[in-house]
């Protein structure tokens, strides 16, 4: 199902330059930051659950 929507996803990603991942799982945070390094022009940064306001500030900066 996701492969069917892949063209839409790529068009959408071009419009996004930052993604903040807020979660409690270390492995998700690690993968998000790795994925951000693999996609040109996209910066991904992970935050713990108690850092939601910092994540919003980072996105708005």
GROMACS elastic network, one bead per residue, 0.5 to 0.9 nm:
[ bonds ]
;  ai    aj funct       b0    kb
    1     4     6  0.53092   500
    1     5     6  0.69512   500
    2     5     6  0.52188   500
    2     6     6  0.62446   500
    2     9     6  0.89620   500
    3     7     6  0.82522   500
    4     7     6  0.76723   500
    4     8     6  0.87845   500
    5     8     6  0.54340   500
    5     9     6  0.62843   500
    5    10     6  0.88867   500
    6    10     6  0.62276   500
    6    11     6  0.86977   500
    7    10     6  0.52300   500
    7    11     6  0.63337   500
    7    12     6  0.86743   500
    8    11     6  0.51817   500
    8    12     6  0.61852   500
    8    13     6  0.86557   500
    9    12     6  0.50870   500
    9    13     6  0.61182   500
    9    14     6  0.87912   500
   10    13     6  0.50783   500
   10    14     6  0.64594   500
   11    14     6  0.54653   500
   11    15     6  0.71243   500
   12    15     6  0.54228   500
   12    16     6  0.68400   500
   13    16     6  0.51198   500
   13    17     6  0.76322   500
   13    42     6  0.79096   500
   14    17     6  0.73846   500
   14    41     6  0.79667   500
   14    42     6  0.83342   500
   16    19     6  0.75745   500
   16    41     6  0.85105   500
   16    42     6  0.69810   500
   16    43     6  0.89991   500
   17    41     6  0.60970   500
   17    43     6  0.60639   500
   17    44     6  0.84693   500
   18    36     6  0.87375   500
   18    41     6  0.85745   500
   18    42     6  0.56935   500
   18    44     6  0.57232   500
   18    45     6  0.79613   500
   18    58     6  0.88825   500
   18    59     6  0.65109   500
   19    32     6  0.89534   500
   19    36     6  0.83350   500
   19    42     6  0.75872   500
   19    43     6  0.63386   500
   19    45     6  0.65649   500
   19    46     6  0.84631   500
   19    59     6  0.72299   500
   20    32     6  0.88394   500
   20    43     6  0.85310   500
   20    44     6  0.58255   500
   20    45     6  0.51780   500
   20    46     6  0.57199   500
   20    47     6  0.71923   500
   20    55     6  0.59337   500
   20    56     6  0.77480   500
   20    58     6  0.79185   500
   20    59     6  0.68552   500
   21    28     6  0.84356   500
   21    29     6  0.68271   500
   21    32     6  0.70871   500
   21    33     6  0.88404   500
   21    44     6  0.73089   500
   21    45     6  0.62581   500
   21    47     6  0.60409   500
   21    48     6  0.83885   500
   21    55     6  0.78501   500
   22    29     6  0.78911   500
   22    45     6  0.87651   500
   22    46     6  0.58930   500
   22    48     6  0.56013   500
   22    49     6  0.56737   500
   22    50     6  0.86211   500
   22    51     6  0.75521   500
   22    52     6  0.65338   500
   22    55     6  0.73585   500
   23    26     6  0.79642   500
   23    28     6  0.75656   500
   23    29     6  0.71694   500
   23    46     6  0.76647   500
   23    47     6  0.65862   500
   23    48     6  0.54045   500
   23    49     6  0.52374   500
   23    50     6  0.89328   500
   24    28     6  0.82620   500
   24    29     6  0.81521   500
   24    47     6  0.82791   500
   24    48     6  0.56026   500
   24    49     6  0.57741   500
   24    50     6  0.89621   500
   25    28     6  0.54504   500
   25    29     6  0.65073   500
   25    30     6  0.88639   500
   25    48     6  0.82555   500
   26    29     6  0.50857   500
   26    30     6  0.61697   500
   26    31     6  0.86750   500
   26    48     6  0.86213   500
   27    30     6  0.50630   500
   27    31     6  0.61732   500
   27    32     6  0.85339   500
   28    31     6  0.51627   500
   28    32     6  0.60381   500
   28    33     6  0.86661   500
   28    46     6  0.85003   500
   29    32     6  0.51534   500
   29    33     6  0.63794   500
   29    34     6  0.87318   500
   29    45     6  0.78113   500
   29    46     6  0.51555   500
   29    47     6  0.73377   500
   29    48     6  0.84609   500
   30    33     6  0.53579   500
   30    34     6  0.62947   500
   30    35     6  0.86501   500
   30    46     6  0.76971   500
   31    35     6  0.59649   500
   31    36     6  0.84590   500
   32    35     6  0.50888   500
   32    36     6  0.61562   500
   32    37     6  0.88025   500
   32    44     6  0.63575   500
   32    45     6  0.70990   500
   32    46     6  0.68780   500
   33    36     6  0.50090   500
   33    37     6  0.64887   500
   33    38     6  0.89221   500
   33    43     6  0.79865   500
   33    44     6  0.54090   500
   33    45     6  0.57008   500
   33    46     6  0.67233   500
   34    37     6  0.52111   500
   34    38     6  0.65408   500
   34    44     6  0.82789   500
   35    38     6  0.50924   500
   35    39     6  0.64664   500
   35    42     6  0.89701   500
   35    43     6  0.89302   500
   35    44     6  0.75375   500
   36    39     6  0.55005   500
   36    40     6  0.78454   500
   36    41     6  0.85794   500
   36    42     6  0.57583   500
   36    43     6  0.51931   500
   36    45     6  0.77167   500
   37    40     6  0.71460   500
   37    41     6  0.88524   500
   37    42     6  0.75015   500
   37    43     6  0.70615   500
   37    44     6  0.76957   500
   38    42     6  0.84368   500
   39    42     6  0.57047   500
   39    43     6  0.81077   500
   40    43     6  0.83104   500
   45    55     6  0.82160   500
   45    58     6  0.88146   500
   46    55     6  0.78935   500
   47    50     6  0.79650   500
   47    51     6  0.57697   500
   47    52     6  0.70263   500
   47    54     6  0.78987   500
   47    55     6  0.64340   500
   48    51     6  0.53147   500
   48    52     6  0.73033   500
   49    52     6  0.60509   500
   50    53     6  0.80766   500
   50    54     6  0.88843   500
   51    54     6  0.52319   500
   51    55     6  0.63205   500
   51    56     6  0.88710   500
   52    55     6  0.50267   500
   52    56     6  0.63769   500
   52    57     6  0.87117   500
   53    56     6  0.51250   500
   53    57     6  0.62228   500
   53    58     6  0.86196   500
   54    57     6  0.50134   500
   54    58     6  0.60972   500
   54    59     6  0.86200   500
   55    58     6  0.50826   500
   55    59     6  0.62412   500
   55    60     6  0.86767   500
   56    59     6  0.51026   500
   56    60     6  0.62018   500
   56    61     6  0.86368   500
   57    60     6  0.51324   500
   57    61     6  0.60808   500
   58    61     6  0.52176   500
